[in-house]
Amino acid sequence: MVVGVAVLELHVPGSRSLKDKRRIVRSLSDRVHERLRMSVAETGFHDLHQRCEIGIAAVGADEAQLGRMFETVRSLAEGFPEAMVCRFDVQFLECES
């Protein structure tokens, strides 16, 4: 079993308020969760209008499977018109059974 964790940092240039930012973050988070069934949460920069950090986690059989899932997340984020990806870091933790 492998656990994968990613940190996605976004710049949201069109956001004029926290409400604008949260609408965009929620839309992207819901899309990732619905499509890939990964756990998604806003984890940082809660008080900034144009910057956000999203944490994403998943458990899978092997690193290759999770790697493909996280690449799909990256593609979704980069294709999102209202936000720009500033950082996308992925880490894997292998657990022995």
N, C-alpha and C positions, 0 to 999 in steps of 0.2 A: 504494500500500500504506500502511496506517495501523496503528500499534502503539498499543494501549490498555493503560494500567496503572491499577489501582485499589488504594487502601488502605482496608481495612475494619477498623475498630476496634470490638471487642465488649466488653461487660460481661457476665460470666457469674456472676450472683448466687448460684446454687446450688452452685457449685464449692467443695469443701472441700480439694482438693489439686490438685497439678499433673496428676496422673493423671486426675482428673475433668475438668479443663479440656481436656486434650489429647484425651480421648475425644469431647468435644463439638466441638472444633475439627476433629478428623479427620472426624467425621460430616458437618459442614457442608462442609468442603473436598472430601470425596469426592462429595458430592451435586452441587456446582458442577462439578467435573471430569467426572463421568459425564454430566451433562445437557448441558453446554455445551462440553466439551473445551477448557477454559481451563486455563492453568497456575496452580496455587494453592500457596502456601507460608505457613507461620507465620513472620512476619518480625520480630516484636517482642514485648516483655513476656514473655519466656520464663520468667522466674523469679517471676511474679505469678500467684496462684491465680484471680483473678476478672477479669482483664483480658487481652486478646490483640489482636494486630495480624496481619491476614492480607493478604498481597500477592497480587494477581490480575493476570494478563497475557494478552493475546490479540493476534493479528494478523488483520486483515481487509481487505477490498477498499476500504471507505470508513468514515467516521466514524459515519454513520447506522446501519450494520449493527452496529458495535461498541457504539454507544450503546444499542441494543435489548438486546444481550447483557448489558451491565452493569446495565441496569434489571431484567433477569430475576434477576441475582445479588442486587441490592438486595432484590427481592421475596422471594427465597428466604431471605435473612438476616433480614429483618423478620418473616417467618413462622415462623422457627425458635423454638420455645417456650422453649428453655433459655438463650437469649442475647438481649441487647438491643443494637441498633446504636447506637453513640455517634458514629461518624464514617464517612462513605463519600465519598471523594474520587476522582475519575476524571480522568486526563490522557490526551491523545492526541498522538501524534507522527506527523506525515506524512512519509513517505519517498518521494523521487522515484526513479523507475526509470530 
